[in-house]
Amino acid sequence: MKKGILFIFLAVSFLVVTTMTATAGDRLNPGNALMPGQHLLSQNRIYTLSLQKDGNIVLRKAESLKSKKKHILWTSGTSGKVSKLLMQQDGNLVLYHDNKAKWSTETNGHSGAYFVLQNDGNAVVYSKNNKPLWSTNTAQ
């Protein structure tokens, strides 16, 4: 019995720690969200797009794969409490706090659109037909 309880405790602890430091890969598909403290990581591992706990969305470039020093390329300019950055089913990428939109890409009306952090440093909302709808215009 004690081993079973210990196993459950360790499994739950692992899930909590993993969720707190989670990345979502390089994209948000419809219905996917970033929570404060989470980030996207480009496939080449050079660029990160973070939803900071202070409410700002920040895109950074690492000096190198081994360096922890990063340069800011773009920010949403938002601040305050936030709940999530959601890639909605309607194609709009929206930053929410308590179900109130604080910022968006204004790309609604494109069901099936997705958001990706590319290897060139550009973060883009693409239509389901892979046409760009919005971007940070930060390609390097």
URQUI-V146263 format. One record per pair of residues at least 24 apart in sequence whose ideal C-beta (glycine too) atoms are under 8 Angstrom apart, sorted by the first residue. I is the first residue (numbers start at 0). J is the second residue. Records with the same first field share a line. If there is no record, write none. Layout:
I=J, J
//
This chain:
25=115, 116, 117
26=113, 114, 115, 116
27=84, 85, 86, 92, 113, 114, 115
28=86, 113
29=86, 87, 88, 90, 110, 111, 112, 113
30=85, 86, 87, 88
31=85, 86
32=83, 84, 85, 86
33=83, 84
34=82, 83
35=81, 82, 83
39=116, 122
40=116
41=116, 117, 118, 120
42=118
43=118
45=118, 120
46=72, 116, 117, 118, 120
47=116
48=116, 122
50=81, 83, 84, 94
53=78, 79
54=78, 79, 80, 81, 94, 96, 101
56=84, 94, 102
58=116, 120, 122, 135, 137
60=120, 139
72=120, 135, 137, 139
73=122, 135, 136, 137
75=102
77=101, 102
86=112, 113, 114, 124
90=124, 126, 132
92=124, 133
104=132, 133
105=133
106=132, 133
//
